[in-house]
Amino acid sequence: MQAWKDYQAQNKDRFLSELLDLLRIPSISAKSEHKADMQKCAEAVKARLLEAGADKVEIYPTDGHPLVYGEKMIDPGKPTVLVYGHYDVQPAEPLELWKSGPFEPVIVDGKIFARGSCDDKGQFYMHVKALETMVKTNSLTTNIKFCIEGEEEVGSPNLGKFVASHTELLKADCVLISDSAMISLDTPSIDIGVRGLSYIEVEVTGPNRDLHSGVYGGAVANPITILAKMIASCHDENNHITIPGFYDDVLNATEEERKLMSLAPYDEQEYKDDLGVKELWGEKGYSTNERTGIRPTLELNGIWGGYQGEGAKTVLPSKATAKISTRLVPNQSSEKITAMLLEHFKKIAPPYVSVHAFEHHGGEPYMTPIDSKAYKAAAKAMETTFGKTPIPVRGGGSIPICALFEKELGIKIVFMGFGLDSDNLHSPNEKFNLDNFYKGIETIPYFHKCFAEMS
């Protein structure tokens, strides 16, 4: 619709300026010192939703960080779309690897560099500006609700309680999420599933205090060495996870699905060059796209112990700690896998150390049906603005609330992400292409139009 294009062209600079203001707020949910920033960001999201044309917006407190709910209800007889997103972001460390301040957004070569630019402030804000576009051009065809939370990056510990106690408030015909990636602007794609997550921490303790490595080395087990061996034992020579029972519930992808995934354009040398690695690593028998989409993984997210200050200190440490996560696929259960991981690390510990292992958070894998009205509407919308039919792919990341929404609200989810895998999510120098940001704002109104026509 020309009216949409005209309005967006006239206001694109303001849209960007508003996003940059959001990115300047260090809304890091994992750090307690940013509690005030979380509240500030929630209030900013509320203000932007009201300015965009929402009739009702409210900040709901939780046992953690606040959640923002907004709505624009035009006709109870029309379909309702629930837009989910999150305003919290990952910690920015290591800060020394950023080329600019993580909360001082800069635009370089058509890309916004800032923490949260793609995950997820830039992407959920596309929906706010799409709402404004439709309201200001008097062309809204659906009712729209917004659920923008502040705890996604720490596993959404309080969202389940909120959804369960507000099912009538959140009642809708589908959930629309832009917190995922697409292949490229030249090759649009839609995630048809995301992986689940199990995140644990393992602490290994040896002696009751740090020891002189000359006096005691060779006589007392070093917790760092033991922990490293325990972690290394979790993969075999084919990079297959060795924990007994880990693959028992895995729903293997069909040959048809694997053939469909192989149609996605992929340049291995370009992939390696972008990451600065000489060779790739992964489970034998699967392609790179399959390893990051249809297969479960176990990764070491952090490890520490002993002396880490400047210079040398010959110490045999008392403790060593690691943070470990697994990505899960249908039909794996995060609860079952977490219990399995905790038990495994306790079981394989040798008698000269003790192990304390505990869970941080988890979430279930999710698959969305490609024959649903919501998926068809998303595909039609992208085909309209991209001129190409989007390819269905599996996303490698996790969105813990997906299975929760379907269970409590009884509706399906559709993913319509406009980020790129190369946008450095969770890494230094996170970015979001301006072209992708504006393409999202252009495409989202067509989703609502198509969904209304199909409903």
VEXTOR-822903 format. One line per 10 residues: number of its first residue (from 0); for each residue x, y, z of C-alpha. Coordinates in nm, 4 decimals. Example, Ala and Ser with C-alpha at 12.3 -4.5 7.8 and 13.67 -1.06 7.14 Angstrom:
// residues 2
0 = 1.2300:-0.4500:0.7800; 1.3670:-0.1060:0.7140
This chain:
// residues 455
0 = 0.0000:0.0000:0.0000; 0.1387:0.3325:-0.1094; 0.0125:0.5105:0.2013; 0.2313:0.2865:0.4171; 0.5392:0.3502:0.2041; 0.4819:0.7235:0.2049; 0.4320:0.7429:0.5808; 0.7380:0.5313:0.6532; 0.9542:0.7316:0.4142; 0.8456:1.0571:0.5753
10 = 0.9187:0.9322:0.9277; 1.2126:0.6958:0.8860; 1.4644:0.9312:1.0485; 1.2414:0.9721:1.3544; 1.1874:0.5957:1.3738; 1.5640:0.5483:1.3873; 1.6175:0.8250:1.6402; 1.3628:0.6701:1.8747; 1.5312:0.3304:1.8483; 1.8702:0.4825:1.9270
20 = 1.7228:0.6351:2.2425; 1.6036:0.2905:2.3538; 1.9450:0.1422:2.2831; 2.1101:0.3965:2.5114; 1.9355:0.2448:2.8141; 2.1525:-0.0369:2.9618; 1.8624:-0.2706:3.0364; 2.0718:-0.5704:3.1437; 1.8376:-0.8082:3.3222; 2.1151:-1.0352:3.4518
30 = 2.2748:-0.7644:3.6661; 2.1026:-0.6352:3.9779; 2.2749:-0.2977:3.9527; 2.0668:-0.2256:3.6414; 1.7298:-0.2569:3.8159; 1.6600:0.1160:3.7723; 1.7570:0.0954:3.4057; 1.5094:-0.1886:3.3579; 1.2289:0.0249:3.4991; 1.3392:0.3203:3.2871
40 = 1.3340:0.1078:2.9730; 0.9904:-0.0341:3.0527; 0.8577:0.3202:3.0923; 1.0161:0.4209:2.7605; 0.8499:0.1245:2.5854; 0.5159:0.2263:2.7362; 0.5580:0.5831:2.6128; 0.6468:0.4719:2.2599; 0.3474:0.2363:2.2406; 0.1095:0.5145:2.3451
50 = 0.2637:0.7519:2.0911; 0.2245:0.4851:1.8219; -0.1492:0.4680:1.8812; -0.2076:0.1996:2.1433; -0.5261:0.2744:2.3395; -0.4148:0.1027:2.6568; -0.0641:0.0416:2.7905; 0.0271:-0.0790:3.1376; 0.3479:-0.1756:3.3148; 0.2987:-0.4921:3.5201
60 = 0.5433:-0.5576:3.8046; 0.6708:-0.9130:3.8502; 0.8922:-1.0787:4.1082; 1.1758:-0.9731:3.8798; 1.1684:-0.7045:3.6123; 0.8497:-0.5376:3.4847; 0.6504:-0.6425:3.1796; 0.4850:-0.3990:2.9387; 0.1411:-0.4794:2.7996; -0.0280:-0.2705:2.5316
70 = -0.3221:-0.3055:2.2983; -0.5056:-0.1496:2.0068; -0.8504:-0.3079:1.9812; -1.0531:-0.1928:1.6813; -1.3263:-0.4571:1.6502; -1.4000:-0.7663:1.8634; -1.5078:-0.9435:1.5456; -1.1633:-0.9081:1.3864; -0.8679:-1.1394:1.4540; -0.6230:-1.0478:1.7282
80 = -0.2456:-1.0725:1.6981; -0.0304:-1.0907:2.0126; 0.3163:-0.9447:1.9506; 0.5867:-1.0746:2.1837; 0.9285:-0.9180:2.2348; 1.1755:-0.8287:2.5075; 1.3454:-0.5065:2.6096; 1.6174:-0.6645:2.8227; 1.9612:-0.7312:2.6760; 2.2636:-0.9489:2.7401
90 = 2.5605:-0.8201:2.9433; 2.8076:-0.6381:2.7210; 3.1300:-0.8001:2.8436; 3.4056:-0.8259:2.7302; 3.3913:-0.4475:2.7005; 3.7439:-0.4151:2.5590; 3.6356:-0.5918:2.2388; 3.3714:-0.3330:2.1525; 3.4752:-0.0816:1.8867; 3.2282:0.1681:2.0342
100 = 3.0343:0.1901:2.3595; 2.7756:-0.0910:2.3814; 2.5152:0.1608:2.4974; 2.6390:0.4468:2.2801; 2.4860:0.3439:1.9462; 2.6727:0.4386:1.6307; 2.5870:0.3855:1.2648; 2.8687:0.2571:1.0464; 2.8265:0.1334:0.6886; 2.4483:0.1238:0.7248
110 = 2.4548:-0.0799:1.0464; 2.3513:0.0145:1.4003; 2.6159:-0.1015:1.6477; 2.4846:-0.1336:2.0044; 2.3853:-0.3985:2.2564; 2.0235:-0.4926:2.1868; 2.0183:-0.3417:1.8381; 1.9045:-0.6742:1.6904; 1.8267:-0.8789:2.0029; 1.5604:-0.7635:2.0566
120 = 1.5033:-0.3880:2.0807; 1.5483:-0.3209:1.7105; 1.3213:-0.6093:1.6155; 1.0326:-0.5548:1.8578; 1.0448:-0.1819:1.7809; 0.9668:-0.2617:1.4159; 0.6251:-0.3748:1.5394; 0.5713:-0.0522:1.7320; 0.6430:0.1516:1.4213; 0.4312:-0.0794:1.2061
130 = 0.1422:-0.0167:1.4466; 0.1977:0.3570:1.4132; 0.2029:0.3282:1.0347; -0.1295:0.1465:1.0253; -0.2972:0.3695:1.2844; -0.1853:0.6945:1.1225; -0.2972:0.5765:0.7775; -0.6263:0.4411:0.9149; -0.5549:0.0972:0.7717; -0.5361:-0.1353:1.0706
140 = -0.7136:-0.4642:0.9917; -0.6533:-0.6621:1.3131; -0.6583:-0.6070:1.6854; -0.3022:-0.5950:1.8196; -0.1725:-0.6765:2.1657; 0.1849:-0.6340:2.2845; 0.3632:-0.8373:2.5521; 0.7139:-0.6924:2.5909; 0.8980:-0.8512:2.8811; 1.2206:-0.7706:3.0618
150 = 1.3568:-1.1148:3.1496; 1.3998:-1.3139:2.8270; 1.7781:-1.3079:2.8528; 1.7628:-1.4732:3.1961; 1.5128:-1.7424:3.0958; 1.1799:-1.5574:3.1501; 1.1415:-1.6853:3.5086; 0.8289:-1.4798:3.5819; 0.6526:-1.4739:3.2471; 0.4852:-1.8116:3.2966
160 = 0.3095:-1.6943:3.6118; 0.1966:-1.3758:3.4360; 0.0608:-1.5556:3.1299; -0.1200:-1.8162:3.3389; -0.2926:-1.5477:3.5481; -0.3745:-1.3177:3.2534; -0.5052:-1.5547:2.9871; -0.8069:-1.3347:2.9116; -0.5899:-1.0235:2.8809; -0.3557:-1.2010:2.6380
170 = -0.6283:-1.3841:2.4454; -0.5438:-1.3786:2.0750; -0.5548:-1.5784:1.7519; -0.1774:-1.6074:1.7067; 0.1529:-1.4929:1.8540; 0.3892:-1.2987:1.6265; 0.7562:-1.2868:1.7251; 1.0506:-1.1058:1.5687; 1.3406:-1.2347:1.7773; 1.5081:-1.4515:1.5174
180 = 1.7107:-1.4278:1.1986; 1.6615:-1.4602:0.8262; 1.9113:-1.5851:0.5702; 1.9547:-1.2450:0.4017; 1.7638:-0.9640:0.2359; 1.8293:-1.1413:-0.0950; 1.7074:-1.4755:0.0411; 1.4227:-1.4242:0.2903; 1.3416:-1.7065:0.5286; 1.1093:-1.7871:0.8177
190 = 1.2055:-1.9925:1.1208; 0.9701:-2.2863:1.1632; 1.1219:-2.3819:1.4957; 1.3649:-2.2875:1.7701; 1.5703:-2.5081:1.9970; 1.5164:-2.5517:2.3673; 1.7714:-2.4763:2.6386; 1.9144:-2.6253:2.9543; 2.1686:-2.4081:3.1389; 2.3639:-2.5316:3.4410
200 = 2.6669:-2.4357:3.6498; 2.9229:-2.6860:3.7785; 3.1654:-2.6137:4.0635; 3.4484:-2.8571:4.1371; 3.6298:-2.8340:4.4721; 3.9539:-3.0056:4.5636; 4.1596:-2.8939:4.8659; 4.0062:-2.6695:5.1301; 4.2211:-2.3731:5.0261; 4.4463:-2.2563:4.7422
210 = 4.7839:-2.4311:4.7635; 5.1440:-2.3630:4.6649; 5.1770:-2.5437:4.3313; 5.5388:-2.6350:4.4020; 5.4809:-2.7765:4.7466; 5.1575:-2.9616:4.6654; 5.1605:-2.9988:4.2863; 5.1618:-3.3637:4.1805; 5.0183:-3.4795:4.5100; 4.6758:-3.3091:4.5122
220 = 4.4249:-3.3061:4.2261; 4.3929:-2.9710:4.0533; 4.0203:-2.8813:4.0215; 4.0772:-2.6973:3.6934; 4.2407:-3.0030:3.5387; 3.9691:-3.2349:3.6678; 3.6866:-3.0067:3.5488; 3.8494:-2.9752:3.2050; 3.8710:-3.3537:3.1769; 3.5086:-3.3944:3.2850
230 = 3.3916:-3.1451:3.0233; 3.6120:-3.2947:2.7514; 3.4616:-3.6370:2.8175; 3.1180:-3.5098:2.7151; 3.2075:-3.5414:2.3436; 3.3604:-3.8348:2.1584; 3.5929:-3.8333:1.8557; 3.2936:-3.7658:1.6268; 3.1792:-3.4718:1.8438; 2.8818:-3.6802:1.9514
240 = 2.7554:-3.6076:2.3050; 2.8444:-3.9012:2.5308; 2.6042:-3.8454:2.8213; 2.3953:-4.1650:2.8499; 2.0367:-4.1107:2.7366; 2.0983:-3.7612:2.5960; 1.9643:-3.8473:2.2482; 1.6871:-4.0837:2.3592; 1.3993:-3.8419:2.2917; 1.5439:-3.6614:1.9882
250 = 1.2936:-3.6393:1.7028; 1.5154:-3.6844:1.4010; 1.4475:-3.4668:1.0985; 1.3117:-3.6474:0.7955; 1.5124:-3.6801:0.4754; 1.2572:-3.4513:0.3114; 1.3221:-3.1793:0.5683; 1.6979:-3.2193:0.5346; 1.6688:-3.1818:0.1570; 1.4617:-2.8663:0.2044
260 = 1.7227:-2.7221:0.4418; 1.9956:-2.7931:0.1855; 1.8263:-2.5541:-0.0571; 1.9251:-2.2559:0.1581; 2.2277:-2.0787:0.0070; 2.5456:-2.1487:0.2013; 2.9074:-2.0579:0.1288; 3.1344:-2.2448:0.3695; 3.4419:-2.0340:0.2957; 3.2459:-1.7144:0.3516
270 = 3.1129:-1.8622:0.6763; 3.4659:-1.9418:0.7963; 3.6063:-1.6070:0.6864; 3.3343:-1.4191:0.8725; 3.4209:-1.6051:1.1937; 3.7971:-1.5964:1.1451; 3.8402:-1.9749:1.1701; 4.0313:-2.2094:0.9430; 3.8044:-2.5105:0.9857; 3.4568:-2.5824:1.1221
280 = 3.3753:-2.8244:1.4048; 3.0664:-3.0285:1.4757; 2.8843:-3.3576:1.4952; 2.9955:-3.5947:1.2211; 2.7375:-3.6763:0.9557; 2.5581:-3.3410:0.9542; 2.5966:-3.0184:0.7588; 2.6596:-2.6827:0.9247; 2.2960:-2.5763:0.8837; 2.1802:-2.9052:1.0339
290 = 2.4210:-2.8796:1.3273; 2.2808:-2.5372:1.4173; 1.9158:-2.6196:1.3556; 1.8047:-2.9815:1.3861; 2.0673:-3.1264:1.6220; 2.1114:-3.0791:1.9975; 2.4392:-2.9421:2.1303; 2.6382:-2.9076:2.4521; 2.8546:-2.5976:2.4889; 3.0875:-2.4548:2.7512
300 = 2.9816:-2.0916:2.8057; 3.2379:-1.9914:3.0664; 3.5111:-2.1440:3.2802; 3.7304:-2.0047:3.5556; 3.9450:-2.0896:3.8552; 4.2775:-2.0033:4.0118; 4.4757:-1.6836:3.9656; 4.3646:-1.4527:3.6836; 4.5315:-1.1257:3.7799; 4.8332:-0.9564:3.6276
310 = 5.1624:-1.1425:3.6312; 5.2257:-1.4921:3.7660; 5.1153:-1.6695:4.0834; 5.2093:-2.0336:4.1282; 4.8884:-2.1589:4.2813; 4.7006:-2.4883:4.2859; 4.3419:-2.3589:4.3142; 4.0822:-2.4859:4.5552; 3.7938:-2.4507:4.3081; 3.7077:-2.4395:3.9389
320 = 3.3725:-2.3472:3.7889; 3.2044:-2.3753:3.4503; 2.8779:-2.2605:3.2974; 2.7397:-2.5175:3.0541; 2.4396:-2.5062:2.8233; 2.2679:-2.7475:2.5903; 2.0436:-2.6595:2.2972; 1.7566:-2.9023:2.2610; 1.5398:-3.0213:1.9724; 1.1928:-3.1789:1.9568
330 = 1.1005:-3.3902:2.1652; 1.3653:-3.3274:2.4283; 1.2535:-3.1936:2.7676; 1.4601:-2.9231:2.9362; 1.3594:-3.0551:3.2789; 1.4701:-3.4084:3.1917; 1.7953:-3.2964:3.0284; 1.8804:-3.0645:3.3173; 1.8359:-3.3453:3.5695; 2.0466:-3.5683:3.3438
340 = 2.3284:-3.3118:3.3222; 2.3383:-3.2453:3.6963; 2.3486:-3.6147:3.7753; 2.6102:-3.6860:3.5076; 2.8642:-3.4344:3.6358; 2.8251:-3.5621:3.9904; 2.8578:-3.9214:3.8722; 3.1745:-3.8773:3.6643; 3.3594:-3.6785:3.9312; 3.6613:-3.8711:4.0633
350 = 3.6842:-3.9277:4.4409; 3.9553:-3.6661:4.4937; 3.7148:-3.3746:4.4220; 3.3582:-3.2835:4.5142; 3.0995:-3.1392:4.2762; 2.8241:-2.8857:4.3306; 2.5991:-2.8485:4.0233; 2.2823:-2.6455:3.9861; 2.0401:-2.5124:3.7226; 2.0203:-2.1542:3.6001
360 = 1.7259:-2.1754:3.3593; 1.5814:-2.3660:3.0694; 1.3154:-2.3701:2.8002; 1.1460:-2.6084:2.5609; 1.2065:-2.6512:2.1870; 0.9224:-2.5339:1.9638; 0.8015:-2.6093:1.6120; 0.5411:-2.4028:1.4289; 0.3174:-2.5602:1.1611; 0.3679:-2.4275:0.8089
370 = 0.0038:-2.4922:0.7241; -0.1265:-2.2457:0.9858; -0.2926:-1.9195:0.8831; -0.0285:-1.7239:1.0735; 0.2599:-1.8884:0.8894; 0.0879:-1.8456:0.5538; 0.0232:-1.4784:0.6326; 0.3889:-1.4251:0.7244; 0.5058:-1.5991:0.4078; 0.2664:-1.3939:0.1933
380 = 0.3736:-1.0698:0.3601; 0.7413:-1.1397:0.2979; 0.6727:-1.2496:-0.0577; 0.4955:-0.9174:-0.1125; 0.7827:-0.6986:0.0082; 1.0802:-0.9159:-0.0906; 0.9461:-1.0420:-0.4207; 1.0462:-1.3970:-0.3225; 0.8839:-1.6817:-0.1331; 1.0627:-1.7205:0.2024
390 = 1.2441:-2.0463:0.2759; 1.1346:-2.2328:0.5912; 1.4357:-2.2972:0.8171; 1.5065:-2.4074:1.1743; 1.6530:-2.1489:1.4125; 1.9427:-2.2444:1.6375; 1.8604:-2.0129:1.9261; 1.6033:-2.0476:2.2020; 1.2953:-1.8473:2.3001; 1.1871:-2.0076:2.6289
400 = 0.8307:-1.8756:2.6270; 0.7117:-2.0344:2.3001; 0.5837:-2.3620:2.4425; 0.4430:-2.1679:2.7372; 0.2295:-1.9425:2.5156; 0.0858:-2.2370:2.3257; 0.0108:-2.4303:2.6454; -0.1586:-2.1434:2.8313; -0.3256:-1.9587:2.5423; -0.3899:-2.2463:2.3033
410 = -0.2570:-2.0611:1.9989; 0.0272:-2.1060:1.7530; 0.3364:-1.8913:1.7144; 0.4872:-1.7565:1.3955; 0.8442:-1.6266:1.3782; 0.9132:-1.3363:1.1465; 1.2676:-1.2288:1.2234; 1.4664:-0.9708:1.0283; 1.8067:-1.0080:1.1932; 2.1027:-1.1955:1.0504
420 = 2.3079:-1.4760:1.2036; 2.6114:-1.2507:1.1534; 2.4675:-0.9702:1.3694; 2.6867:-1.0682:1.6686; 2.4007:-1.1507:1.9016; 2.5296:-1.1956:2.2598; 2.8754:-1.0859:2.1366; 3.0741:-0.7629:2.1252; 2.9782:-0.5248:1.8443; 2.6193:-0.6437:1.8096
430 = 2.4627:-0.4816:1.5044; 2.1426:-0.4480:1.3059; 2.1319:-0.3408:0.9424; 1.9263:-0.0297:0.8782; 1.7883:-0.1945:0.5640; 1.6632:-0.4874:0.7734; 1.5090:-0.2552:1.0314; 1.3168:-0.0629:0.7667; 1.2265:-0.3809:0.5752; 1.0677:-0.5168:0.8902
440 = 0.8567:-0.2042:0.9366; 0.7536:-0.2292:0.5710; 0.6621:-0.5997:0.5893; 0.4786:-0.6282:0.9228; 0.1665:-0.4339:0.8142; 0.1245:-0.6833:0.5298; 0.1224:-0.9644:0.7849; -0.1764:-0.8089:0.9597; -0.3502:-0.7467:0.6281; -0.2934:-1.1050:0.5096
450 = -0.3852:-1.2583:0.8446; -0.7123:-1.0633:0.8521; -0.7954:-1.1768:0.4977; -0.7228:-1.5412:0.5826; -0.9132:-1.5432:0.9124
